[in-house]
């Protein structure tokens, strides 16, 4: 089951590390790094159902139709899907 509740420890530190990891990369290099990061984290999670839930929520949050929605009209993302994860500004950005 996908945990969409705040769970990340030292979230500001991670956000800063993520931004720093992209410094000096071209857009294609940045996209490639994000893809590698997703695959590394997917491997760490390992559970297919959880990963599919994450894909569905991420794609729904982007306002896009899910692959399932194309095949099954009843699988259209709900309003709850769009609000499952709310992005927030890191606390150091508010200072």
N, C-alpha and C positions, 0 to 999 in steps of 0.2 A: 504494500500500500504506500502510495506517495505521500510524504509528509509535506504539507504546504504551510504549516505553521512556522513562525520564526524559530530557527534552530541553529543558525550559524554562529559559532563562537568567534569573537573578535572580528565582527563583520566589517568594520571600518578598515582594519588592518588587511583583511583579505581583498576588499575593494581596491585599496591602494596598491597591493601587490599585483592584482589583475591589470589595473591601469598601467603600472610600471612595466609589466611584462609585454605590453603592446608598444611601448616607447621605441621609436626608431624603426618600426616595421611599416612596410608599405601596406596598402589596403589588402591586396591579395595575400600577403604574408600574415596579416592580422586575421583574415578569414581562415587561413590554413591553421594557424595556431588555435583559434577557437574550435575548429573541427577536431583537432588532436585532443584538446582539453575535454570536449564532449565525449569523445571515444574513450579516453582514459577514465573519466568519471563513470561512464556507462559500464565499463568493464568492472570497476570497483563496486557498483551497485549490483550488477549481475542479474537481477530479477527482471525477466522479460515484461511481465505485466506492469511493473512499476515504471519501467522505461517507456512503455507505450502510453501510460497515463501522463507521464511528463511530456512526451511528444505532443499528445492531444492538447494538454493545457497550454504548452508553449505556443503551439500553432494557433489555438483559439484566442490566446491573449494578443496575438498579432492581428486579430481580426480576419483571419483566413479560414476557409473551410478546411475541415480535417479530411484526410484521405478516406476515413470511414464514412464521413458525411456524404461523400460523392457516391459511394457504393450503397449506403443505407440512409435514406432521407431522414429517418427517425434519430440518427446519431448527430444531429446538428448541435453544436456547442450551445449550452444554456448560458444565461446571464451569469450564473455562479461560476461557470468555467472561465469567463472573461475576467472575473474578479478574484480568482482563487489565489493568485499571487500578486500583491500590490507592490510595485517598486517604490522604494523610499530613498531619499537622499541620505548619504552617509552623514553622521553627526558632525564630522570635521568640516563638511561643506557648508554647514549652517553657521559656523562660528564667524 
